[in-house]
Amino acid sequence: MENQQQNPKDGLQGNSKISEFRHIKDAVAKSINEVKNAKSGKRIVFPTKWPRLNKQLLGGLQPGKMYVIAGRPGVGKSAFSNQLLFDLLDTNKSAPIVVLYWTFEMPDYQQIMRAASNDANLKFSQLYSVDKPLEDAELSRFETAAKKYENYPIYFCSIPQNMNKIKETNNKVAMKYPYHTIVNLLDHSRLILGSEDSELQKLNTVSKACMWMQSKMGSITILLSQLNRNIEQEFRAKNQYQPLLTDLFGGDSIGQDAHVVIMLQRPYDLYGITDKYCGEDPINLLACHIEKNRDGLLGMIPFETNLSTFTIQER
């Protein structure tokens, strides 16, 4: 008998051993549908209040992606991500979003104090009555600002957990709210519990678990991470201690798996730099370096900061 040639596109899906493959025509159809949805305004994306950041991220935060926010201790990672999260909810009020805020570094009430101090334009020293008791009018202003957040779809967990618990919780929330996008804010990666032999192995477990949640339920992950001490070596001073992707602690796992890596730097406050930093005045500068961006643009976005009231705005 004469051998019959079978068309490859007809043969793979029917073979149980390789049924996980899809023919390229499926990807072509999906790519066209993606562009059509964007054209008609049906693309799912959650913009922030920061226009330049939105542009770099192709519109804002997107489901199924991990955003790593990294920096040395004291640079303002928690303040930046805190404002990012609350602004995200303010900008997308009608969107079906539920936030799981894993705040392992500080108590949940302090996160609210930070957000409300910004809204009420009151310094933390005023809120704690350091120099003098807070005036009644100022207390009333703070209470009004704080109560604004009572109805936000945010659930705090301030007790350190392992990734199995975090995955399990995400699964339960996804089952309860099947049409919502889950946003996980993990503050921060090194405080997540783990039984691995080394911290790098633990970070790899964290990263892979985040990828699982993003793939399974389309969640958004905002993961706060540390930089290693390489950035503070003397020879780096020539480049004003500008961060590199290799400075990311556990970069081999977290850096590779992340869709976006944002590295924060405050050149004046942390290192006393007074010369122009990437063309910007370093005083009150929070430099937001986008060092990895799978779909969008790289570069530095300058933010004006007043961390006494936890105010962060794009310059």
Secondary structure, DSSP 8 states (H G I E B T S, - for coil): -------HHHHSTT-GGGTT---HHHHHHHHHHHHHHHHTT----B--S-HHHHHHTTTSB-TT-EEEEEESTTSSHHHHHHHHHHHHHHHTTTS-EEEEEEE-SS-HHHHHHHHHHHHHT--HHHHTTSSS---HHHHHHHHHHHHGGGGSSEEEE-S--BHHHHHHHHHHHHHHSTTSEEEEEEE-GGGSB---SSHHHHHHHHHHHHHHHHHHH--EEEEEEEB-GGGGSGGGGGGTT---GGGBTTTTTHHHH-SEEEEEE-HHHHH---S-BTTB--TTEEEEEEEEESSS--EEEEEEEETTTTEEEE-
